[in-house]
Amino acid sequence: MKRDLDLIREILLFAENNCDGRQMPLADASKFQNSKYHSVTRPVLREHIELAQERGLLTASHHSGGSHIHRLTWDGHDFLANARSSQA
């Protein structure tokens, strides 16, 4: 699988907008309704959540039913801030 930084950015944006320390399930990409990633497969989504977690961008847990994102880390917030400033 090829790493997709845009998908990781979408995952982090989801976490920023929806996670406040509670476990937020992200079993499938249906949460990305207005994104080109609305139909990404569950294994690809999970792999990218795990990559973001390995990089220290978010905290998450993984179960047979999918992944639960807990929150962004400091580095995750910085990643989004840098992504926003490079788009301007």
C-alpha positions as CSV (number, residue, x, y, z in Angstrom):
1,M,0.0,0.0,0.0
2,K,1.2,3.5,-0.8
3,R,1.0,6.1,1.9
4,D,-1.5,8.9,1.1
5,L,-0.7,12.1,3.1
6,D,-4.0,13.6,1.9
7,L,-5.9,10.8,3.5
8,I,-3.9,11.2,6.7
9,R,-4.8,14.9,6.6
10,E,-8.5,14.0,6.3
11,I,-8.3,11.6,9.2
12,L,-6.6,14.3,11.3
13,L,-9.2,16.9,10.3
14,F,-11.9,14.4,11.3
15,A,-10.2,13.9,14.7
16,E,-9.8,17.7,15.2
17,N,-13.5,18.3,14.5
18,N,-15.0,15.3,16.3
19,C,-12.8,14.0,19.0
20,D,-12.6,15.5,22.5
21,G,-10.9,12.7,24.4
22,R,-13.8,10.2,23.9
23,Q,-13.3,7.3,21.6
24,M,-14.6,8.2,18.2
25,P,-15.2,5.1,16.0
26,L,-13.9,5.4,12.5
27,A,-14.8,1.9,11.2
28,D,-15.3,3.1,7.6
29,A,-14.8,6.2,5.5
30,S,-18.5,7.2,5.4
31,K,-17.6,10.1,7.8
32,F,-15.8,11.8,4.8
33,Q,-19.0,12.5,2.9
34,N,-17.6,15.7,1.2
35,S,-14.2,14.2,0.4
36,K,-12.7,12.1,-2.4
37,Y,-12.1,9.5,0.4
38,H,-15.7,8.8,1.2
39,S,-15.4,5.2,-0.2
40,V,-11.8,4.3,0.8
41,T,-11.7,0.7,2.0
42,R,-11.6,-0.2,5.7
43,P,-8.1,-1.8,5.5
44,V,-6.7,1.2,3.8
45,L,-8.3,3.5,6.4
46,R,-7.0,1.4,9.3
47,E,-3.5,1.3,7.8
48,H,-3.4,5.1,7.5
49,I,-4.7,5.6,11.1
50,E,-2.0,3.2,12.2
51,L,0.6,5.2,10.2
52,A,-0.6,8.5,11.8
53,Q,-0.4,6.8,15.2
54,E,3.1,5.5,14.6
55,R,4.2,9.0,13.6
56,G,2.7,10.4,16.9
57,L,0.0,12.5,15.2
58,L,-3.0,10.9,17.1
59,T,-3.8,8.3,19.7
60,A,-6.1,5.4,18.6
61,S,-7.0,1.9,19.5
62,H,-7.8,-0.8,17.0
63,H,-10.4,-3.6,17.2
64,S,-11.9,-6.1,14.8
65,G,-14.7,-3.7,14.1
66,G,-12.4,-0.9,13.1
67,S,-10.4,1.9,14.7
68,H,-11.2,4.3,17.5
69,I,-9.5,7.7,17.5
70,H,-9.1,9.2,20.9
71,R,-7.5,12.6,20.1
72,L,-4.9,14.5,18.2
73,T,-1.5,14.9,19.8
74,W,0.5,18.1,19.8
75,D,2.3,17.0,16.7
76,G,-1.0,16.2,15.0
77,H,-2.2,19.8,15.6
78,D,1.1,21.1,14.3
79,F,0.8,18.8,11.2
80,L,-2.7,20.4,10.4
81,A,-1.4,23.9,11.1
82,N,1.4,23.4,8.6
83,A,-0.9,21.8,6.1
84,R,-3.2,24.9,6.3
85,S,-0.4,27.3,6.0
86,S,1.0,25.6,2.9
87,Q,-2.4,25.7,1.2
88,A,-2.7,29.5,1.7
